[in-house]
Amino acid sequence: MTHTPAPSTGGGRTFSPAVLPAMTPGHQLMFFSVAGSVSRAIWALARLGVADHLTDGPRTAAELAEAVGADPDALARVLRAAAALGVFACLPDGCFALTPSADLLRTDAPESRRDLVLLHGDELTRLPYGDILDTLRTGEPAFEQSFVRPYHEHLATDPDAAGLIARSVAAGHRGDLGYLTSLIDLTPFPSVAELGGDGLFLKALLDRHPHCAGSTVDPSGGPLPDDPHAWLLKQVLRELPDAEAVEVLHAVRTALGRDPERRLFVVERVVGAVMPDLAAVTDLDMLLITGGRERTADEWCTLFAAGGFTTVAARACGAWTAFECRPV
């Protein structure tokens, strides 16, 4: 039996981000200052798998602690902190229950975000933020100070980290594939290749366009094949600084040749597209960890031009945009 998530309650009150504008500037500042504490609490609850033990209904902290191997008092206090912001619910009888947000922490939830939460709380993401002052002073990613090697080199030597990234990418696809694939029209193209992807987005795109043959290509595998009529890059360029991103675009441009009917499709979040501006926040991950950057729509088009492309269309849905580019 699957339990319907309870409304978020805590002392008879329900938290909503809509209350933020009504806060005083001081309260707003303190809210964001302590948000990191709640973030760590949610990560720990996800790591313990607490949400999985609430699927069949509310339980006491003692029952949950026995199930996940935790101290009852400590678990109750961490759950209470998460419930204060609507992640889990603290019921009047003292039991804890799922909320719609906590439901997404279940491992078997259709649109589970557990692996994304685990990534954002992992040392892979967390440690570079400890050196944010150094990045502010130098402009260089802090990742190498914590992990010796640059981000992509580290992933090549750490299978556990690479696996966490792969699972979080897959989690990020859940719930997004339907509307993201609707932004790309492959009707004119008999073949498409995805550069550097995990294949999940490409599969969903091919399901929408069964006439089209598709393949994934390893970006480190040498010159790109010139037979695909279209190329796809989804959240690849954001992890690269401008100079390296232009190199990737040049490689795709060479593979496409001069045929004006061939296309490059780039799917990325766009800074400033919606509010709240999640891309402006995830840009800090790019700054501190990968050395890349999230970009505004104008910055994306400028980058494409530097790589040998003209932007012919930009189809947006929320924070996401699918850019259609023609080789110059």
BASEGU-380307 format. One record per residue: x, z, y of N, C-alpha, C in turn; residue in one letter. Coordinates in steps of 0.1 Angstrom, whole numbers, padded with zeros to 4 digits, always signed. Example, Ala and Ser with C-alpha at 12.3 -4.5 7.8 and 13.67 -1.06 7.14 Angstrom:
+0132+0078-0057+0123+0078-0045+0132+0078-0033A/+0128+0071-0022+0137+0071-0011+0129+0079+0000S/
END
This chain:
+0008+0000-0012+0000+0000+0000+0009+0000+0012M/+0005-0008+0022+0013-0009+0035+0005-0001+0045T/+0012+0008+0052+0006+0017+0062+0006+0009+0075H/-0006+0010+0082-0007+0004+0095+0001+0013+0105T/+0010+0008+0113+0018+0016+0122+0008+0023+0132P/+0012+0036+0134+0004+0044+0143+0008+0041+0157A/-0001+0044+0167+0003+0043+0181+0013+0053+0184P/+0022+0050+0193+0033+0059+0197+0028+0070+0205S/+0029+0082+0199+0025+0094+0206+0035+0105+0207T/+0036+0112+0217+0045+0123+0218+0039+0133+0228G/+0033+0144+0222+0027+0154+0231+0015+0148+0238G/+0008+0138+0232-0004+0133+0237-0001+0122+0247G/+0011+0118+0249+0015+0108+0259+0021+0096+0252R/+0019+0084+0258+0024+0072+0252+0034+0066+0262T/+0046+0063+0258+0056+0056+0267+0054+0041+0267F/+0055+0035+0279+0055+0021+0280+0065+0017+0291S/+0072+0006+0289+0082+0002+0299+0075-0001+0312P/+0062-0003+0312+0054-0006+0324+0055+0006+0334A/+0059+0018+0329+0060+0029+0338+0072+0029+0346V/+0082+0021+0343+0095+0021+0350+0094+0019+0365L/+0086+0009+0369+0085+0006+0383+0080+0018+0391P/+0072+0026+0385+0065+0038+0392+0075+0049+0393A/+0086+0049+0385+0096+0060+0386+0103+0060+0399M/+0108+0072+0403+0116+0072+0415+0130+0065+0412T/+0137+0061+0422+0150+0055+0419+0159+0064+0410P/+0159+0077+0413+0167+0086+0406+0163+0087+0391G/+0150+0087+0388+0145+0088+0375+0148+0075+0367H/+0147+0063+0374+0151+0051+0368+0165+0051+0364Q/+0174+0055+0373+0188+0055+0370+0191+0064+0358L/+0185+0076+0358+0188+0085+0346+0182+0079+0333M/+0171+0072+0334+0165+0066+0322+0175+0056+0316F/+0181+0048+0324+0191+0038+0319+0204+0044+0315F/+0207+0055+0321+0220+0062+0318+0219+0069+0304S/+0207+0074+0301+0206+0080+0287+0201+0071+0277V/+0199+0058+0280+0194+0049+0270+0203+0047+0259A/+0216+0048+0262+0226+0047+0251+0225+0057+0240G/+0220+0069+0244+0218+0080+0234+0207+0076+0225S/+0196+0071+0230+0185+0067+0222+0189+0055+0213V/+0197+0046+0218+0202+0035+0211+0209+0039+0198S/+0218+0049+0200+0226+0054+0188+0216+0061+0178R/+0206+0068+0184+0197+0075+0175+0189+0065+0166A/+0185+0054+0172+0177+0044+0165+0186+0037+0155I/+0199+0035+0158+0209+0029+0149+0210+0038+0137W/+0211+0051+0139+0213+0061+0128+0201+0061+0119A/+0189+0061+0125+0177+0061+0117+0175+0048+0109L/+0180+0037+0115+0180+0024+0107+0190+0025+0096A/+0201+0031+0098+0212+0031+0088+0207+0040+0076R/+0200+0051+0079+0194+0059+0069+0182+0053+0061L/+0176+0043+0068+0164+0037+0061+0152+0045+0063G/+0150+0053+0073+0139+0062+0075+0126+0054+0075V/+0126+0042+0082+0113+0035+0083+0108+0031+0069A/+0117+0028+0060+0112+0024+0046+0104+0035+0039D/+0107+0047+0043+0100+0059+0037+0087+0063+0044H/+0083+0055+0054+0071+0058+0061+0061+0046+0059L/+0064+0037+0050+0055+0026+0047+0041+0030+0042T/+0041+0041+0034+0028+0045+0029+0021+0056+0037D/+0026+0059+0049+0019+0068+0058+0029+0078+0063G/+0023+0087+0073+0032+0097+0079+0037+0107+0069P/+0049+0112+0073+0055+0123+0065+0062+0133+0074R/+0064+0145+0069+0071+0155+0076+0086+0152+0077T/+0093+0159+0086+0107+0157+0087+0114+0162+0075A/+0109+0173+0069+0115+0178+0056+0113+0168+0045A/+0102+0161+0044+0100+0151+0033+0109+0139+0035E/+0111+0135+0048+0119+0124+0051+0134+0128+0049L/+0138+0140+0053+0151+0144+0051+0155+0144+0036A/+0147+0149+0028+0150+0149+0013+0151+0135+0008E/+0143+0125+0013+0143+0112+0009+0156+0104+0013A/+0161+0107+0025+0172+0100+0030+0185+0107+0030V/+0185+0120+0026+0197+0128+0025+0202+0133+0039G/+0193+0139+0046+0196+0144+0060+0192+0158+0061A/+0197+0165+0072+0193+0178+0075+0179+0177+0082D/+0169+0185+0077+0156+0184+0083+0155+0186+0098P/+0161+0197+0103+0160+0200+0117+0167+0189+0125D/+0179+0184+0121+0186+0174+0129+0177+0161+0128A/+0172+0157+0117+0164+0145+0116+0151+0146+0125L/+0145+0158+0125+0133+0159+0133+0136+0157+0148A/+0148+0162+0152+0151+0161+0166+0155+0147+0170R/+0162+0140+0161+0165+0126+0164+0153+0117+0164V/+0144+0120+0154+0131+0112+0154+0123+0115+0167L/+0123+0127+0171+0116+0131+0183+0121+0123+0196R/+0134+0122+0196+0140+0114+0207+0136+0100+0207A/+0136+0094+0195+0132+0080+0193+0117+0078+0196A/+0109+0088+0192+0095+0088+0195+0092+0089+0210A/+0101+0095+0218+0099+0097+0232+0098+0083+0239A/+0105+0073+0233+0105+0059+0238+0096+0050+0230L/+0088+0055+0221+0079+0046+0214+0084+0041+0201G/+0096+0044+0197+0102+0040+0184+0099+0051+0175V/+0091+0050+0165+0085+0061+0157+0075+0068+0166F/+0066+0076+0159+0056+0084+0165+0056+0098+0160A/+0055+0108+0169+0054+0122+0165+0040+0126+0167C/+0033+0128+0156+0019+0131+0156+0016+0145+0159L/+0004+0148+0163+0000+0162+0167+0003+0173+0156P/+0002+0168+0143+0004+0178+0132+0019+0180+0129D/+0028+0173+0137+0042+0174+0134+0048+0164+0125G/+0040+0156+0119+0045+0145+0110+0050+0133+0119C/+0058+0125+0112+0063+0113+0119+0057+0100+0112F/+0055+0090+0120+0048+0078+0116+0055+0066+0122A/+0052+0054+0116+0057+0041+0121+0049+0038+0134L/+0056+0031+0143+0049+0024+0154+0052+0009+0152T/+0046+0000+0160+0050-0014+0158+0065-0017+0159P/+0072-0009+0168+0086-0011+0169+0093-0006+0157S/+0090+0006+0152+0096+0012+0140+0093+0004+0128A/+0082-0003+0127+0078-0011+0116+0089-0022+0114D/+0095-0027+0125+0105-0038+0124+0118-0033+0119L/+0119-0019+0117+0131-0014+0111+0131-0013+0095L/+0119-0016+0090+0118-0017+0075+0126-0029+0070R/+0133-0026+0059+0141-0037+0053+0132-0049+0048T/+0120-0046+0044+0111-0056+0038+0101-0061+0048D/+0102-0058+0061+0092-0063+0071+0094-0078+0072A/+0084-0086+0073+0085-0100+0075+0094-0104+0086P/+0093-0097+0097+0101-0100+0109+0111-0089+0112E/+0117-0083+0101+0126-0071+0103+0137-0074+0113S/+0140-0064+0121+0151-0065+0130+0162-0055+0127R/+0161-0049+0115+0170-0038+0111+0185-0042+0112R/+0188-0054+0107+0202-0059+0107+0207-0061+0121D/+0198-0065+0130+0202-0067+0144+0205-0053+0150L/+0197-0043+0147+0199-0029+0152+0212-0024+0146V/+0215-0026+0133+0227-0022+0127+0239-0028+0134L/+0238-0041+0137+0249-0048+0144+0252-0042+0157L/+0242-0040+0165+0244-0035+0179+0249-0020+0179H/+0247-0013+0168+0252+0001+0167+0265+0001+0160G/+0270-0010+0154+0282-0010+0146+0294-0009+0155D/+0305-0005+0149+0318-0004+0157+0322-0018+0162E/+0318-0028+0155+0321-0042+0159+0316-0045+0173L/+0305-0040+0176+0299-0042+0189+0301-0030+0199T/+0301-0018+0193+0302-0006+0202+0315-0003+0207R/+0326-0005+0200+0339-0001+0204+0344-0008+0217L/+0342-0021+0218+0346-0028+0230+0340-0023+0242P/+0328-0017+0242+0322-0012+0254+0330+0000+0259Y/+0337+0007+0250+0345+0018+0255+0357+0014+0264G/+0360+0001+0264+0371-0004+0272+0365-0013+0283D/+0353-0011+0287+0347-0020+0297+0354-0020+0310I/+0360-0009+0314+0367-0009+0326+0379-0018+0326L/+0386-0019+0314+0397-0028+0313+0393-0043+0315D/+0381-0046+0309+0376-0059+0310+0372-0062+0325T/+0366-0052+0332+0363-0054+0346+0375-0057+0354L/+0386-0050+0351+0398-0052+0359+0406-0065+0356R/+0405-0069+0343+0413-0080+0339+0405-0093+0336T/+0393-0092+0333+0384-0103+0330+0386-0107+0315G/+0395-0100+0308+0397-0104+0294+0388-0096+0285E/+0384-0102+0273+0376-0094+0263+0383-0082+0258P/+0375-0071+0257+0381-0058+0252+0382-0058+0237A/+0376-0067+0230+0375-0067+0216+0389-0065+0209F/+0399-0073+0214+0412-0073+0208+0419-0060+0209E/+0416-0052+0219+0422-0039+0221+0417-0029+0209Q/+0405-0031+0205+0400-0023+0194+0403-0028+0180S/+0404-0041+0179+0405-0047+0165+0418-0056+0163F/+0427-0055+0173+0440-0062+0172+0439-0077+0174V/+0429-0083+0167+0428-0097+0167+0416-0101+0176R/+0416-0114+0181+0404-0118+0188+0392-0119+0178P/+0380-0119+0184+0367-0118+0176+0367-0127+0164Y/+0368-0140+0166+0366-0150+0155+0377-0148+0145H/+0389-0145+0149+0400-0143+0139+0397-0130+0131E/+0392-0120+0137+0388-0108+0130+0378-0110+0119H/+0367-0118+0123+0357-0121+0113+0362-0128+0101L/+0372-0137+0103+0378-0144+0092+0386-0135+0082A/+0390-0123+0087+0397-0114+0078+0389-0102+0074T/+0377-0101+0078+0369-0089+0075+0355-0094+0069D/+0354-0095+0056+0342-0100+0050+0330-0091+0053P/+0332-0078+0054+0320-0069+0057+0315-0072+0071D/+0324-0074+0081+0319-0077+0095+0313-0091+0095A/+0319-0100+0088+0313-0114+0088+0299-0113+0081A/+0297-0105+0071+0284-0104+0064+0274-0098+0073G/+0278-0088+0081+0269-0081+0090+0264-0091+0101L/+0273-0099+0106+0270-0110+0116+0260-0120+0110I/+0263-0124+0097+0254-0134+0091+0240-0129+0089A/+0239-0116+0085+0226-0110+0083+0218-0108+0096R/+0226-0105+0106+0219-0103+0119+0215-0116+0125S/+0222-0126+0123+0218-0140+0127+0205-0144+0120V/+0205-0141+0107+0193-0144+0099+0181-0136+0104A/+0183-0124+0108+0173-0115+0113+0168-0120+0126A/+0177-0125+0135+0173-0131+0147+0165-0143+0146G/+0166-0150+0135+0158-0162+0133+0143-0159+0130H/+0141-0147+0124+0127-0144+0120+0118-0143+0132R/+0107-0150+0131+0097-0150+0142+0100-0160+0152G/+0112-0166+0153+0115-0175+0163+0115-0190+0159D/+0116-0192+0146+0118-0205+0141+0107-0215+0144L/+0094-0210+0144+0083-0219+0146+0083-0225+0160G/+0085-0216+0170+0084-0222+0184+0097-0228+0188Y/+0109-0224+0182+0121-0230+0186+0122-0244+0180L/+0118-0246+0168+0118-0260+0162+0109-0269+0169T/+0098-0264+0175+0089-0272+0183+0095-0278+0195S/+0106-0273+0200+0113-0277+0212+0121-0290+0209L/+0123-0293+0197+0132-0305+0193+0124-0315+0186I/+0125-0328+0191+0118-0339+0184+0129-0348+0177D/+0129-0348+0164+0138-0356+0157+0132-0369+0152L/+0120-0372+0156+0113-0384+0152+0121-0397+0152T/+0129-0399+0163+0137-0412+0163+0150-0412+0155P/+0153-0401+0148+0166-0400+0142+0165-0398+0127F/+0173-0407+0120+0172-0406+0105+0181-0395+0099P/+0190-0390+0108+0199-0379+0103+0204-0370+0114S/+0207-0358+0110+0211-0348+0120+0221-0338+0113V/+0231-0334+0121+0241-0324+0115+0241-0312+0125A/+0242-0300+0118+0243-0288+0126+0257-0283+0125E/+0263-0281+0137+0277-0276+0137+0278-0261+0138L/+0284-0255+0128+0286-0241+0128+0275-0232+0126G/+0264-0237+0121+0252-0229+0118+0251-0224+0104G/+0242-0215+0102+0240-0210+0088+0230-0218+0080D/+0224-0228+0086+0215-0237+0079+0200-0233+0079G/+0197-0220+0084+0183-0216+0084+0175-0224+0094L/+0181-0225+0106+0174-0232+0117+0173-0247+0113F/+0183-0252+0108+0183-0266+0104+0172-0269+0093L/+0171-0260+0083+0161-0262+0073+0147-0262+0079K/+0144-0252+0088+0131-0252+0094+0128-0264+0102A/+0139-0270+0109+0137-0282+0117+0134-0294+0107L/+0141-0294+0096+0139-0305+0087+0125-0304+0080L/+0120-0292+0078+0107-0291+0073+0096-0297+0082D/+0099-0296+0095+0090-0302+0105+0092-0317+0106R/+0104-0322+0102+0107-0337+0102+0113-0341+0089H/+0104-0342+0079+0109-0345+0065+0116-0359+0063P/+0114-0368+0073+0120-0381+0072+0135-0380+0075H/+0139-0369+0081+0153-0368+0086+0162-0361+0076C/+0174-0367+0073+0184-0361+0064+0193-0352+0073A/+0196-0340+0067+0204-0330+0075+0215-0324+0067G/+0225-0319+0075+0237-0313+0068+0243-0303+0078S/+0250-0293+0073+0258-0284+0082+0272-0288+0081T/+0279-0286+0092+0293-0290+0093+0302-0278+0098V/+0313-0275+0091+0322-0264+0095+0330-0269+0107D/+0330-0262+0118+0337-0267+0130+0352-0266+0128P/+0357-0259+0118+0371-0259+0116+0376-0269+0105S/+0367-0278+0101+0371-0287+0090+0377-0300+0094G/+0382-0301+0106+0389-0313+0111+0379-0322+0119G/+0382-0335+0120+0374-0344+0128+0359-0344+0123P/+0350-0345+0132+0336-0345+0128+0332-0358+0123L/+0323-0359+0113+0318-0372+0108+0310-0379+0118P/+0311-0392+0118+0304-0400+0128+0291-0406+0124D/+0286-0403+0111+0274-0409+0106+0261-0402+0111D/+0261-0389+0115+0248-0383+0119+0244-0390+0132P/+0231-0392+0134+0225-0398+0146+0222-0388+0157H/+0222-0375+0152+0220-0364+0162+0228-0352+0157A/+0232-0344+0167+0239-0332+0164+0232-0320+0170W/+0233-0308+0163+0226-0296+0167+0236-0285+0169L/+0235-0278+0180+0243-0266+0183+0234-0255+0187L/+0233-0245+0179+0224-0233+0182+0232-0221+0184K/+0233-0216+0196+0240-0204+0200+0255-0204+0195Q/+0261-0216+0196+0275-0217+0193+0284-0217+0206V/+0279-0224+0216+0287-0225+0228+0288-0212+0236L/+0278-0204+0235+0277-0191+0242+0289-0182+0238R/+0294-0183+0226+0305-0175+0222+0319-0180+0227E/+0319-0191+0234+0332-0197+0238+0333-0197+0253L/+0345-0195+0259+0347-0197+0273+0346-0212+0276P/+0345-0215+0289+0341-0229+0292+0351-0239+0286D/+0364-0237+0287+0374-0246+0283+0373-0249+0268A/+0370-0239+0260+0369-0241+0245+0355-0248+0242E/+0345-0244+0250+0332-0251+0248+0333-0265+0251A/+0340-0269+0261+0342-0283+0265+0349-0291+0253V/+0359-0284+0247+0366-0290+0236+0356-0294+0224E/+0347-0284+0221+0337-0286+0211+0328-0298+0215V/+0323-0298+0227+0315-0309+0232+0322-0323+0231L/+0335-0323+0234+0342-0335+0233+0343-0340+0219H/+0344-0331+0210+0345-0335+0195+0332-0341+0191A/+0321-0335+0195+0307-0340+0192+0305-0354+0199V/+0310-0355+0211+0309-0367+0219+0316-0378+0212R/+0328-0375+0207+0336-0385+0199+0329-0390+0186T/+0323-0380+0179+0315-0383+0167+0303-0392+0170A/+0296-0390+0181+0284-0398+0184+0288-0412+0189L/+0300-0413+0194+0303-0427+0199+0296-0429+0213G/+0295-0442+0216+0289-0446+0229+0275-0451+0228R/+0269-0449+0216+0255-0453+0214+0246-0444+0223D/+0239-0450+0233+0230-0442+0242+0218-0436+0235P/+0215-0441+0223+0203-0436+0216+0206-0424+0208E/+0218-0421+0206+0222-0409+0198+0221-0396+0207R/+0219-0385+0201+0216-0373+0209+0224-0360+0204R/+0226-0351+0213+0231-0338+0210+0220-0328+0215L/+0216-0319+0206+0206-0309+0210+0213-0295+0210F/+0212-0288+0221+0218-0275+0222+0207-0265+0225V/+0206-0254+0216+0196-0244+0218+0203-0231+0222V/+0199-0226+0233+0206-0214+0239+0196-0206+0247E/+0198-0193+0248+0191-0185+0259+0197-0189+0272R/+0188-0188+0282+0192-0192+0296+0191-0180+0305V/+0202-0177+0312+0201-0166+0322+0192-0169+0333V/+0183-0160+0336+0174-0161+0347+0161-0168+0344G/+0159-0172+0331+0147-0179+0327+0135-0171+0327A/+0136-0158+0323+0124-0149+0322+0129-0135+0326V/+0119-0127+0329+0122-0113+0332+0114-0104+0322M/+0120-0094+0317+0134-0089+0319+0143-0099+0313P/+0155-0101+0319+0164-0111+0316+0174-0107+0305D/+0170-0109+0292+0178-0104+0281+0191-0112+0281L/+0191-0125+0285+0204-0132+0284+0214-0126+0294A/+0210-0121+0305+0219-0114+0314+0226-0102+0308A/+0218-0095+0299+0223-0083+0292+0232-0088+0280V/+0228-0097+0272+0236-0102+0261+0249-0108+0266T/+0249-0113+0278+0261-0119+0284+0272-0108+0284D/+0269-0095+0285+0279-0085+0284+0286-0085+0271L/+0279-0088+0260+0285-0089+0247+0295-0100+0247D/+0291-0111+0253+0300-0123+0253+0313-0119+0262M/+0311-0113+0273+0322-0109+0281+0332-0100+0274L/+0327-0090+0267+0335-0079+0261+0340-0083+0247L/+0333-0091+0240+0335-0092+0226+0341-0106+0223I/+0334-0117+0226+0338-0130+0221+0346-0138+0232T/+0345-0134+0245+0352-0141+0255+0343-0153+0260G/+0331-0155+0255+0322-0165+0259+0313-0161+0271G/+0302-0168+0272+0293-0164+0283+0279-0170+0281R/+0269-0162+0285+0256-0168+0286+0256-0176+0299E/+0247-0186+0301+0248-0195+0313+0234-0197+0318R/+0234-0200+0331+0221-0205+0338+0219-0219+0334T/+0207-0224+0337+0204-0238+0333+0214-0248+0340A/+0217-0245+0353+0226-0254+0360+0240-0253+0354D/+0244-0241+0350+0257-0240+0344+0258-0247+0330E/+0247-0247+0323+0247-0254+0310+0249-0269+0313W/+0241-0274+0322+0242-0289+0325+0255-0293+0330C/+0262-0284+0338+0275-0287+0343+0285-0287+0331T/+0283-0278+0322+0292-0278+0310+0290-0290+0302L/+0278-0295+0300+0275-0307+0292+0282-0319+0299F/+0281-0320+0312+0287-0331+0319+0302-0331+0317A/+0309-0319+0317+0323-0318+0315+0327-0322+0301A/+0317-0321+0292+0320-0325+0278+0316-0339+0274G/+0311-0347+0284+0309-0361+0282+0294-0364+0279G/+0285-0355+0284+0271-0357+0282+0263-0357+0295F/+0251-0364+0294+0241-0363+0305+0229-0356+0299T/+0224-0346+0306+0212-0339+0301+0200-0347+0304T/+0192-0351+0294+0180-0359+0296+0167-0352+0295V/+0168-0340+0289+0156-0331+0288+0160-0317+0286A/+0151-0308+0290+0154-0293+0288+0140-0287+0286A/+0137-0285+0273+0124-0279+0269+0125-0264+0267R/+0117-0257+0274+0119-0242+0275+0107-0235+0268A/+0110-0224+0262+0100-0215+0257+0105-0200+0259C/+0100-0193+0269+0105-0180+0272+0120-0181+0276G/+0128-0173+0270+0142-0172+0274+0150-0184+0268A/+0144-0191+0258+0151-0201+0251+0149-0215+0257W/+0159-0223+0257+0158-0237+0261+0165-0246+0251T/+0159-0257+0247+0165-0267+0239+0169-0279+0249A/+0182-0281+0251+0187-0292+0259+0189-0304+0250F/+0184-0315+0255+0186-0328+0249+0196-0336+0257E/+0208-0339+0251+0219-0345+0258+0222-0359+0252C/+0225-0369+0261+0229-0382+0257+0244-0384+0260R/+0251-0390+0251+0266-0392+0254+0267-0402+0265P/+0277-0399+0274+0280-0408+0285+0288-0419+0280V/
END
